[in-house]
Each structure stands twice: as structure tokens, then as C-alpha cells.
Amino acid sequence: MATLARAISRVTGAPVDIESLEGILVFSGLGLVISLFAIEAYGLDLSTGFF
């Protein structure tokens, strides 16, 4: 986690707090898991009507 925070800090030039980065990653991961469960439950429709 500290390595990721240092890399982001070097790229952006802004100081990155590890705790805030950890919170962002947890909520992003939860959002991804919930989205994948929704796709599994309701199916993914990529027919021509979708576009």
C-alpha cells in the first residue's frame, strides 16, 4: 500500500495519504463486486437494442 501511495505521489506531485487511498480502494472494490453480482443476477444484454 505504501509503495502504491509513493508511486501516485511521484506521478501527481501531490502528497497522498495512505488511509485515504485505502478507503478509496475499498469502496471501489466493493462497487466492482456489487456490479459483478448485478451482472450475474440480471444478465448482460449486449444485443443491438442496447446500443
CHARMM internal coordinates of N, CA and C (Angstrom, degrees):
IC EDIT
DIST 1 N 1 CA 1.4403
DIST 1 CA 1 C 1.5233
ANGL 1 N 1 CA 1 C 109.94
DIST 1 C 2 N 1.3121
ANGL 1 CA 1 C 2 N 116.10
DIHE 1 N 1 CA 1 C 2 N -41.88
DIST 2 N 2 CA 1.4616
ANGL 1 C 2 N 2 CA 119.74
DIHE 1 CA 1 C 2 N 2 CA -179.71
DIST 2 CA 2 C 1.5277
ANGL 2 N 2 CA 2 C 111.09
DIHE 1 C 2 N 2 CA 2 C -65.61
DIST 2 C 3 N 1.3178
ANGL 2 CA 2 C 3 N 116.71
DIHE 2 N 2 CA 2 C 3 N -36.28
DIST 3 N 3 CA 1.4569
ANGL 2 C 3 N 3 CA 120.58
DIHE 2 CA 2 C 3 N 3 CA 178.49
DIST 3 CA 3 C 1.5245
ANGL 3 N 3 CA 3 C 110.87
DIHE 2 C 3 N 3 CA 3 C -65.27
DIST 3 C 4 N 1.3229
ANGL 3 CA 3 C 4 N 116.66
DIHE 3 N 3 CA 3 C 4 N -41.55
DIST 4 N 4 CA 1.4548
ANGL 3 C 4 N 4 CA 120.88
DIHE 3 CA 3 C 4 N 4 CA 177.69
DIST 4 CA 4 C 1.5276
ANGL 4 N 4 CA 4 C 110.68
DIHE 3 C 4 N 4 CA 4 C -64.39
DIST 4 C 5 N 1.3170
ANGL 4 CA 4 C 5 N 117.43
DIHE 4 N 4 CA 4 C 5 N -41.74
DIST 5 N 5 CA 1.4592
ANGL 4 C 5 N 5 CA 121.41
DIHE 4 CA 4 C 5 N 5 CA 178.77
DIST 5 CA 5 C 1.5276
ANGL 5 N 5 CA 5 C 110.84
DIHE 4 C 5 N 5 CA 5 C -63.92
DIST 5 C 6 N 1.3289
ANGL 5 CA 5 C 6 N 117.23
DIHE 5 N 5 CA 5 C 6 N -41.08
DIST 6 N 6 CA 1.4653
ANGL 5 C 6 N 6 CA 120.05
DIHE 5 CA 5 C 6 N 6 CA 177.89
DIST 6 CA 6 C 1.5182
ANGL 6 N 6 CA 6 C 111.80
DIHE 5 C 6 N 6 CA 6 C -65.23
DIST 6 C 7 N 1.3379
ANGL 6 CA 6 C 7 N 116.75
DIHE 6 N 6 CA 6 C 7 N -39.90
DIST 7 N 7 CA 1.4597
ANGL 6 C 7 N 7 CA 120.55
DIHE 6 CA 6 C 7 N 7 CA 179.81
DIST 7 CA 7 C 1.5267
ANGL 7 N 7 CA 7 C 110.76
DIHE 6 C 7 N 7 CA 7 C -64.93
DIST 7 C 8 N 1.3167
ANGL 7 CA 7 C 8 N 117.30
DIHE 7 N 7 CA 7 C 8 N -43.25
DIST 8 N 8 CA 1.4646
ANGL 7 C 8 N 8 CA 120.65
DIHE 7 CA 7 C 8 N 8 CA 178.22
DIST 8 CA 8 C 1.5172
ANGL 8 N 8 CA 8 C 110.17
DIHE 7 C 8 N 8 CA 8 C -65.10
DIST 8 C 9 N 1.3154
ANGL 8 CA 8 C 9 N 116.26
DIHE 8 N 8 CA 8 C 9 N -39.84
DIST 9 N 9 CA 1.4640
ANGL 8 C 9 N 9 CA 120.43
DIHE 8 CA 8 C 9 N 9 CA 179.43
DIST 9 CA 9 C 1.5242
ANGL 9 N 9 CA 9 C 111.31
DIHE 8 C 9 N 9 CA 9 C -63.96
DIST 9 C 10 N 1.3204
ANGL 9 CA 9 C 10 N 117.02
DIHE 9 N 9 CA 9 C 10 N -38.97
DIST 10 N 10 CA 1.4698
ANGL 9 C 10 N 10 CA 120.18
DIHE 9 CA 9 C 10 N 10 CA 179.40
DIST 10 CA 10 C 1.5243
ANGL 10 N 10 CA 10 C 111.43
DIHE 9 C 10 N 10 CA 10 C -68.93
DIST 10 C 11 N 1.3296
ANGL 10 CA 10 C 11 N 116.22
DIHE 10 N 10 CA 10 C 11 N -39.51
DIST 11 N 11 CA 1.4636
ANGL 10 C 11 N 11 CA 120.12
DIHE 10 CA 10 C 11 N 11 CA -177.67
DIST 11 CA 11 C 1.5261
ANGL 11 N 11 CA 11 C 111.30
DIHE 10 C 11 N 11 CA 11 C -70.15
DIST 11 C 12 N 1.3345
ANGL 11 CA 11 C 12 N 116.10
DIHE 11 N 11 CA 11 C 12 N -45.80
DIST 12 N 12 CA 1.4643
ANGL 11 C 12 N 12 CA 119.55
DIHE 11 CA 11 C 12 N 12 CA -175.67
DIST 12 CA 12 C 1.5175
ANGL 12 N 12 CA 12 C 112.72
DIHE 11 C 12 N 12 CA 12 C -85.14
DIST 12 C 13 N 1.3128
ANGL 12 CA 12 C 13 N 117.11
DIHE 12 N 12 CA 12 C 13 N -25.57
DIST 13 N 13 CA 1.4544
ANGL 12 C 13 N 13 CA 120.54
DIHE 12 CA 12 C 13 N 13 CA -177.28
DIST 13 CA 13 C 1.5152
ANGL 13 N 13 CA 13 C 113.15
DIHE 12 C 13 N 13 CA 13 C 82.77
DIST 13 C 14 N 1.3231
ANGL 13 CA 13 C 14 N 116.83
DIHE 13 N 13 CA 13 C 14 N 2.17
DIST 14 N 14 CA 1.4660
ANGL 13 C 14 N 14 CA 121.90
DIHE 13 CA 13 C 14 N 14 CA 179.66
DIST 14 CA 14 C 1.5244
ANGL 14 N 14 CA 14 C 109.09
DIHE 13 C 14 N 14 CA 14 C -108.08
DIST 14 C 15 N 1.3212
ANGL 14 CA 14 C 15 N 117.70
DIHE 14 N 14 CA 14 C 15 N 144.56
DIST 15 N 15 CA 1.4698
ANGL 14 C 15 N 15 CA 119.21
DIHE 14 CA 14 C 15 N 15 CA 177.40
DIST 15 CA 15 C 1.5309
ANGL 15 N 15 CA 15 C 110.97
DIHE 14 C 15 N 15 CA 15 C -67.27
DIST 15 C 16 N 1.3237
ANGL 15 CA 15 C 16 N 116.05
DIHE 15 N 15 CA 15 C 16 N 137.63
DIST 16 N 16 CA 1.4617
ANGL 15 C 16 N 16 CA 121.89
DIHE 15 CA 15 C 16 N 16 CA -178.31
DIST 16 CA 16 C 1.5175
ANGL 16 N 16 CA 16 C 108.33
DIHE 15 C 16 N 16 CA 16 C -117.70
DIST 16 C 17 N 1.3214
ANGL 16 CA 16 C 17 N 116.48
DIHE 16 N 16 CA 16 C 17 N 126.95
DIST 17 N 17 CA 1.4558
ANGL 16 C 17 N 17 CA 122.12
DIHE 16 CA 16 C 17 N 17 CA 177.86
DIST 17 CA 17 C 1.5259
ANGL 17 N 17 CA 17 C 108.94
DIHE 16 C 17 N 17 CA 17 C -85.39
DIST 17 C 18 N 1.3167
ANGL 17 CA 17 C 18 N 117.27
DIHE 17 N 17 CA 17 C 18 N 131.37
DIST 18 N 18 CA 1.4627
ANGL 17 C 18 N 18 CA 121.39
DIHE 17 CA 17 C 18 N 18 CA -176.02
DIST 18 CA 18 C 1.5269
ANGL 18 N 18 CA 18 C 111.03
DIHE 17 C 18 N 18 CA 18 C -64.65
DIST 18 C 19 N 1.3255
ANGL 18 CA 18 C 19 N 118.05
DIHE 18 N 18 CA 18 C 19 N -38.60
DIST 19 N 19 CA 1.4621
ANGL 18 C 19 N 19 CA 120.76
DIHE 18 CA 18 C 19 N 19 CA -178.41
DIST 19 CA 19 C 1.5249
ANGL 19 N 19 CA 19 C 111.50
DIHE 18 C 19 N 19 CA 19 C -65.42
DIST 19 C 20 N 1.3166
ANGL 19 CA 19 C 20 N 117.42
DIHE 19 N 19 CA 19 C 20 N -40.54
DIST 20 N 20 CA 1.4650
ANGL 19 C 20 N 20 CA 119.43
DIHE 19 CA 19 C 20 N 20 CA 179.07
DIST 20 CA 20 C 1.5276
ANGL 20 N 20 CA 20 C 110.67
DIHE 19 C 20 N 20 CA 20 C -69.12
DIST 20 C 21 N 1.3296
ANGL 20 CA 20 C 21 N 116.59
DIHE 20 N 20 CA 20 C 21 N -38.20
DIST 21 N 21 CA 1.4643
ANGL 20 C 21 N 21 CA 120.23
DIHE 20 CA 20 C 21 N 21 CA 176.71
DIST 21 CA 21 C 1.5190
ANGL 21 N 21 CA 21 C 110.52
DIHE 20 C 21 N 21 CA 21 C -62.87
DIST 21 C 22 N 1.3158
ANGL 21 CA 21 C 22 N 116.38
DIHE 21 N 21 CA 21 C 22 N -40.22
DIST 22 N 22 CA 1.4580
ANGL 21 C 22 N 22 CA 121.07
DIHE 21 CA 21 C 22 N 22 CA 179.29
DIST 22 CA 22 C 1.5281
ANGL 22 N 22 CA 22 C 110.65
DIHE 21 C 22 N 22 CA 22 C -63.43
DIST 22 C 23 N 1.3085
ANGL 22 CA 22 C 23 N 117.39
DIHE 22 N 22 CA 22 C 23 N -41.89
DIST 23 N 23 CA 1.4645
ANGL 22 C 23 N 23 CA 121.23
DIHE 22 CA 22 C 23 N 23 CA 178.61
DIST 23 CA 23 C 1.5188
ANGL 23 N 23 CA 23 C 111.75
DIHE 22 C 23 N 23 CA 23 C -64.24
DIST 23 C 24 N 1.3297
ANGL 23 CA 23 C 24 N 116.12
DIHE 23 N 23 CA 23 C 24 N -42.35
DIST 24 N 24 CA 1.4662
ANGL 23 C 24 N 24 CA 119.98
DIHE 23 CA 23 C 24 N 24 CA 178.87
DIST 24 CA 24 C 1.5220
ANGL 24 N 24 CA 24 C 110.60
DIHE 23 C 24 N 24 CA 24 C -63.12
DIST 24 C 25 N 1.3234
ANGL 24 CA 24 C 25 N 117.05
DIHE 24 N 24 CA 24 C 25 N -42.61
DIST 25 N 25 CA 1.4635
ANGL 24 C 25 N 25 CA 120.47
DIHE 24 CA 24 C 25 N 25 CA -179.62
DIST 25 CA 25 C 1.5227
ANGL 25 N 25 CA 25 C 111.89
DIHE 24 C 25 N 25 CA 25 C -66.43
DIST 25 C 26 N 1.3292
ANGL 25 CA 25 C 26 N 117.79
DIHE 25 N 25 CA 25 C 26 N -37.86
DIST 26 N 26 CA 1.4648
ANGL 25 C 26 N 26 CA 120.96
DIHE 25 CA 25 C 26 N 26 CA 179.07
DIST 26 CA 26 C 1.5238
ANGL 26 N 26 CA 26 C 110.38
DIHE 25 C 26 N 26 CA 26 C -64.74
DIST 26 C 27 N 1.3366
ANGL 26 CA 26 C 27 N 117.58
DIHE 26 N 26 CA 26 C 27 N -47.89
DIST 27 N 27 CA 1.4503
ANGL 26 C 27 N 27 CA 119.84
DIHE 26 CA 26 C 27 N 27 CA -179.24
DIST 27 CA 27 C 1.5253
ANGL 27 N 27 CA 27 C 112.46
DIHE 26 C 27 N 27 CA 27 C -68.03
DIST 27 C 28 N 1.3299
ANGL 27 CA 27 C 28 N 117.46
DIHE 27 N 27 CA 27 C 28 N -34.05
DIST 28 N 28 CA 1.4591
ANGL 27 C 28 N 28 CA 120.19
DIHE 27 CA 27 C 28 N 28 CA 176.31
DIST 28 CA 28 C 1.5282
ANGL 28 N 28 CA 28 C 110.60
DIHE 27 C 28 N 28 CA 28 C -66.80
DIST 28 C 29 N 1.3100
ANGL 28 CA 28 C 29 N 115.88
DIHE 28 N 28 CA 28 C 29 N -41.00
DIST 29 N 29 CA 1.4592
ANGL 28 C 29 N 29 CA 120.19
DIHE 28 CA 28 C 29 N 29 CA 177.70
DIST 29 CA 29 C 1.5177
ANGL 29 N 29 CA 29 C 112.01
DIHE 28 C 29 N 29 CA 29 C -64.36
DIST 29 C 30 N 1.3335
ANGL 29 CA 29 C 30 N 116.48
DIHE 29 N 29 CA 29 C 30 N -41.30
DIST 30 N 30 CA 1.4682
ANGL 29 C 30 N 30 CA 119.66
DIHE 29 CA 29 C 30 N 30 CA 177.29
DIST 30 CA 30 C 1.5207
ANGL 30 N 30 CA 30 C 111.26
DIHE 29 C 30 N 30 CA 30 C -63.92
DIST 30 C 31 N 1.3149
ANGL 30 CA 30 C 31 N 117.08
DIHE 30 N 30 CA 30 C 31 N -40.75
DIST 31 N 31 CA 1.4549
ANGL 30 C 31 N 31 CA 120.56
DIHE 30 CA 30 C 31 N 31 CA 177.36
DIST 31 CA 31 C 1.5152
ANGL 31 N 31 CA 31 C 112.26
DIHE 30 C 31 N 31 CA 31 C -62.25
DIST 31 C 32 N 1.3229
ANGL 31 CA 31 C 32 N 116.64
DIHE 31 N 31 CA 31 C 32 N -39.75
DIST 32 N 32 CA 1.4540
ANGL 31 C 32 N 32 CA 121.06
DIHE 31 CA 31 C 32 N 32 CA 177.68
DIST 32 CA 32 C 1.5200
ANGL 32 N 32 CA 32 C 111.48
DIHE 31 C 32 N 32 CA 32 C -64.61
DIST 32 C 33 N 1.3269
ANGL 32 CA 32 C 33 N 116.47
DIHE 32 N 32 CA 32 C 33 N -44.60
DIST 33 N 33 CA 1.4678
ANGL 32 C 33 N 33 CA 120.46
DIHE 32 CA 32 C 33 N 33 CA -179.85
DIST 33 CA 33 C 1.5315
ANGL 33 N 33 CA 33 C 110.70
DIHE 32 C 33 N 33 CA 33 C -64.09
DIST 33 C 34 N 1.3231
ANGL 33 CA 33 C 34 N 117.07
DIHE 33 N 33 CA 33 C 34 N -43.34
DIST 34 N 34 CA 1.4708
ANGL 33 C 34 N 34 CA 120.14
DIHE 33 CA 33 C 34 N 34 CA 179.32
DIST 34 CA 34 C 1.5260
ANGL 34 N 34 CA 34 C 110.10
DIHE 33 C 34 N 34 CA 34 C -63.97
DIST 34 C 35 N 1.3146
ANGL 34 CA 34 C 35 N 117.49
DIHE 34 N 34 CA 34 C 35 N -40.06
DIST 35 N 35 CA 1.4665
ANGL 34 C 35 N 35 CA 120.93
DIHE 34 CA 34 C 35 N 35 CA 178.15
DIST 35 CA 35 C 1.5271
ANGL 35 N 35 CA 35 C 110.96
DIHE 34 C 35 N 35 CA 35 C -63.57
DIST 35 C 36 N 1.3148
ANGL 35 CA 35 C 36 N 116.80
DIHE 35 N 35 CA 35 C 36 N -42.50
DIST 36 N 36 CA 1.4657
ANGL 35 C 36 N 36 CA 119.83
DIHE 35 CA 35 C 36 N 36 CA 179.04
DIST 36 CA 36 C 1.5195
ANGL 36 N 36 CA 36 C 111.83
DIHE 35 C 36 N 36 CA 36 C -65.60
DIST 36 C 37 N 1.3359
ANGL 36 CA 36 C 37 N 117.64
DIHE 36 N 36 CA 36 C 37 N -37.83
DIST 37 N 37 CA 1.4602
ANGL 36 C 37 N 37 CA 120.49
DIHE 36 CA 36 C 37 N 37 CA 175.76
DIST 37 CA 37 C 1.5224
ANGL 37 N 37 CA 37 C 110.93
DIHE 36 C 37 N 37 CA 37 C -65.10
DIST 37 C 38 N 1.3262
ANGL 37 CA 37 C 38 N 117.93
DIHE 37 N 37 CA 37 C 38 N -39.06
DIST 38 N 38 CA 1.4640
ANGL 37 C 38 N 38 CA 121.31
DIHE 37 CA 37 C 38 N 38 CA 178.91
DIST 38 CA 38 C 1.5269
ANGL 38 N 38 CA 38 C 110.63
DIHE 37 C 38 N 38 CA 38 C -65.86
DIST 38 C 39 N 1.3223
ANGL 38 CA 38 C 39 N 117.13
DIHE 38 N 38 CA 38 C 39 N -40.87
DIST 39 N 39 CA 1.4663
ANGL 38 C 39 N 39 CA 120.32
DIHE 38 CA 38 C 39 N 39 CA 177.46
DIST 39 CA 39 C 1.5209
ANGL 39 N 39 CA 39 C 109.90
DIHE 38 C 39 N 39 CA 39 C -62.87
DIST 39 C 40 N 1.3218
ANGL 39 CA 39 C 40 N 116.88
DIHE 39 N 39 CA 39 C 40 N -41.81
DIST 40 N 40 CA 1.4561
ANGL 39 C 40 N 40 CA 121.12
DIHE 39 CA 39 C 40 N 40 CA 179.58
DIST 40 CA 40 C 1.5222
ANGL 40 N 40 CA 40 C 111.33
DIHE 39 C 40 N 40 CA 40 C -65.81
DIST 40 C 41 N 1.3158
ANGL 40 CA 40 C 41 N 117.09
DIHE 40 N 40 CA 40 C 41 N -40.03
DIST 41 N 41 CA 1.4623
ANGL 40 C 41 N 41 CA 120.95
DIHE 40 CA 40 C 41 N 41 CA -176.05
DIST 41 CA 41 C 1.5277
ANGL 41 N 41 CA 41 C 111.77
DIHE 40 C 41 N 41 CA 41 C -74.45
DIST 41 C 42 N 1.3345
ANGL 41 CA 41 C 42 N 117.84
DIHE 41 N 41 CA 41 C 42 N -42.37
DIST 42 N 42 CA 1.4644
ANGL 41 C 42 N 42 CA 121.22
DIHE 41 CA 41 C 42 N 42 CA -173.86
DIST 42 CA 42 C 1.5149
ANGL 42 N 42 CA 42 C 113.49
DIHE 41 C 42 N 42 CA 42 C -102.79
DIST 42 C 43 N 1.2928
ANGL 42 CA 42 C 43 N 117.59
DIHE 42 N 42 CA 42 C 43 N -9.04
DIST 43 N 43 CA 1.4568
ANGL 42 C 43 N 43 CA 121.27
DIHE 42 CA 42 C 43 N 43 CA 179.86
DIST 43 CA 43 C 1.5200
ANGL 43 N 43 CA 43 C 111.62
DIHE 42 C 43 N 43 CA 43 C 82.22
DIST 43 C 44 N 1.2974
ANGL 43 CA 43 C 44 N 116.06
DIHE 43 N 43 CA 43 C 44 N 156.23
DIST 44 N 44 CA 1.4560
ANGL 43 C 44 N 44 CA 122.12
DIHE 43 CA 43 C 44 N 44 CA 179.63
DIST 44 CA 44 C 1.5175
ANGL 44 N 44 CA 44 C 107.93
DIHE 43 C 44 N 44 CA 44 C -110.69
DIST 44 C 45 N 1.3177
ANGL 44 CA 44 C 45 N 116.30
DIHE 44 N 44 CA 44 C 45 N 114.12
DIST 45 N 45 CA 1.4540
ANGL 44 C 45 N 45 CA 121.85
DIHE 44 CA 44 C 45 N 45 CA -177.21
DIST 45 CA 45 C 1.5163
ANGL 45 N 45 CA 45 C 109.54
DIHE 44 C 45 N 45 CA 45 C -100.39
DIST 45 C 46 N 1.2978
ANGL 45 CA 45 C 46 N 116.58
DIHE 45 N 45 CA 45 C 46 N 107.46
DIST 46 N 46 CA 1.4687
ANGL 45 C 46 N 46 CA 121.62
DIHE 45 CA 45 C 46 N 46 CA 178.20
DIST 46 CA 46 C 1.5246
ANGL 46 N 46 CA 46 C 110.98
DIHE 45 C 46 N 46 CA 46 C -111.49
DIST 46 C 47 N 1.3130
ANGL 46 CA 46 C 47 N 116.36
DIHE 46 N 46 CA 46 C 47 N 33.87
DIST 47 N 47 CA 1.4572
ANGL 46 C 47 N 47 CA 119.79
DIHE 46 CA 46 C 47 N 47 CA 178.74
DIST 47 CA 47 C 1.5332
ANGL 47 N 47 CA 47 C 109.51
DIHE 46 C 47 N 47 CA 47 C -73.53
DIST 47 C 48 N 1.3080
ANGL 47 CA 47 C 48 N 116.75
DIHE 47 N 47 CA 47 C 48 N 176.79
DIST 48 N 48 CA 1.4549
ANGL 47 C 48 N 48 CA 120.26
DIHE 47 CA 47 C 48 N 48 CA -177.77
DIST 48 CA 48 C 1.5239
ANGL 48 N 48 CA 48 C 112.05
DIHE 47 C 48 N 48 CA 48 C -65.63
DIST 48 C 49 N 1.3024
ANGL 48 CA 48 C 49 N 118.83
DIHE 48 N 48 CA 48 C 49 N -25.62
DIST 49 N 49 CA 1.4526
ANGL 48 C 49 N 49 CA 121.82
DIHE 48 CA 48 C 49 N 49 CA 177.70
DIST 49 CA 49 C 1.5217
ANGL 49 N 49 CA 49 C 112.98
DIHE 48 C 49 N 49 CA 49 C -68.99
DIST 49 C 50 N 1.3042
ANGL 49 CA 49 C 50 N 116.48
DIHE 49 N 49 CA 49 C 50 N -21.98
DIST 50 N 50 CA 1.4696
ANGL 49 C 50 N 50 CA 121.01
DIHE 49 CA 49 C 50 N 50 CA 178.59
DIST 50 CA 50 C 1.5193
ANGL 50 N 50 CA 50 C 110.69
DIHE 49 C 50 N 50 CA 50 C -69.02
DIST 50 C 51 N 1.3342
ANGL 50 CA 50 C 51 N 117.17
DIHE 50 N 50 CA 50 C 51 N -35.18
DIST 51 N 51 CA 1.4483
ANGL 50 C 51 N 51 CA 121.71
DIHE 50 CA 50 C 51 N 51 CA -177.85
DIST 51 CA 51 C 1.5041
ANGL 51 N 51 CA 51 C 109.31
DIHE 50 C 51 N 51 CA 51 C -94.08
END
COOR INIT
IC SEED 1 N 1 CA 1 C
IC BUILD
